[in-house]
Structure formats: structure tokens, C-alpha cells
Amino acid sequence: MSIGVELIGTYEAQWGEGPIWHDNRLLYVDIEGHKVVQFDPGSGSEDIIDVGERVGTVVPRARGGLVIAGDNGFAFLDSNTGSVSPIADPEPDKKPDNRFNDGKCDPAGRFWAGTISTVKKTGDAALYMLDAEGGVHLRFPNVTNSNGLCWSKDTRTFYYIDTPSKKVRAFDFDNSNGEISNERTAIDTQRINSSPDGMAIDENENLWIAFCRGSAVVCFDPNSGKELERVDLPVSGVTACAFGGPDLKTLYITTGRFPNQDEPDAGRLFVAEPGVAGLPSFSYAG
């Protein structure tokens, strides 16, 4: 049986992505709208910041403010003034068709985000890690559309999606230095006729994956690859999900709008109550 969903908030994104729960608010981005949205479900307020470029991901910063990654690499974002201060861009002029996409902070506070080839040039993108000192490190090369990522509760496993591969990779993770090793396939989604996109992990260490053009978020056991739960949505552009709320038991789901599709609720934010809590998010330590 599918888990039901409801609309929440009023903002209509062109392409919503990257939800993350922090300080009793949901942060997410509108990539094509060049916006960062700060949604307070308690009051219903939506603080919207125009960052002046496509923005693929946003995370909180431990000392205040936000950090984003978009068209021009990593940058600090002042959530009060909207000012953007560049940090570093690992793919400047040499890759003009690439931009940053999904990202999250690891348990030690390093910011991981990957790029996407907007012209779908196979293997031209990569996954990077921004350390607390502002240094950028290549972590996984030769990807095409870097997407969902998360860490296990004990920090020893890192999960990662390069969308065209249609699989979730697992790596051994060293939280002391951010190194990954022992690449393997945790979940193969070839049988599903849609694209794995953003991803979240719950307290039982099962993975919740948004399927773009699939109108669903699907929960998998990464040890067996078995499908456990499904959240069906009334739109096709399902992009990402994150657990939030005071007990982390609400699943927030972002969506996007495809051109020439008659879907009135596309681009809206949805919520579901899957009956399980998620793991907390982390802030950038730099």
C-alpha cells in the first residue's frame, strides 16, 4: 500500500531540489529559479533568497548562515542579506556546461556536492568534498549526473547516486579524513522505468529514493536491495526527499516542473508520514 502525501507551503518551484531539515525549518533550492527557500512549517512562512545563479544544493553553516553550490562552485550565503561570497570552484572555465547539483555535509562537517553535465556528456562530471578549511578535494570522478548521497548511522558507509547508472553505490567511509573506498552496488534500479534522484536515510538505515519521471519515492533495504515502501505522488518530476519535523518523522519531498506537462502541483513541496524517523542532518564546519 502506498503512503499518502499532502501539499504544504505555497511556493511553486521551477525545479525544487536538495531539501534538508535544520533549526526547525526546511531548507531547499529552486535550481532553475535561482532561489534558496527557507520554509517554517510552524508559521507557514517561506523566506526566499535569489542567489543570482542556478543553485544545486544548500546546507547550514555551523557558525551561522548557509553554504551553497551552483553554477560558480561553492559559496557562503548570508541568509539575512542574501549576499554570496565565493569559496572555490573546481570546474571553472574548463567545463562551462557543468553546474553543481545535489549535496550534503558528512558527519564531520565537510560539504560533499557533485556536478552534472547539462549536455549529458558521459563521465564529464564529478563528486567533490569541501573541507572545513575551504579546500576542495575530488572524491569520485567520471560521473554524468551527480545526485543523492547519505551516510550510515555509524558513519562507516557512504551511499551515492550517479543518476544515469541507475544504481546506488556504497563505499566504506573514513570519517576521520573523508576518504572513500571499496566501491560496490547496494541497490540496482534498472527495472524501474525512471531515474533515481535525491536520497535520504532513516533510523533503520533504509534508503528513501526519489524517482524523477517516476512519480514516487521508494524505500529500499540497502543490504538486500528489496523494495520496502512506496510514496506515490501526483507529479512526475519527483526530485528529492528529507526527513524533518521535531521528531524527524515527516518526509518532505521536492518536485519540479517539466515543460509542456499538465501537472498543476508540479514544483510544489509535499509531505508524507512514513511511520519511521530519519537521521539528523549535519552542518558545514568551516
Beta strands, then each sheet from edge to edge (+ up, - down):
strand 1: 5-8
strand 2: 16-22
strand 3: 25-30
strand 4: 35-39
strand 5: 46-50
strand 6: 55-60
strand 7: 66-70
strand 8: 73-77
strand 9: 84-88
strand 10: 98-105
strand 11: 111-117
strand 12: 125-130
strand 13: 136-143
strand 14: 146-151
strand 15: 157-162
strand 16: 167-174
strand 17: 179-188
strand 18: 195-201
strand 19: 207-212
strand 20: 216-220
strand 21: 227-232
strand 22: 238-244
strand 23: 250-255
strand 24: 269-272
sheet 1: 1+ 24- 23+ 22-
sheet 2: 2+ 3- 4+ 5-
sheet 3: 6+ 7- 8+ 9-
sheet 4: 10+ 11- 12+ 13-
sheet 5: 14+ 15- 16+ 17-
sheet 6: 18+ 19- 20+ 21-
end
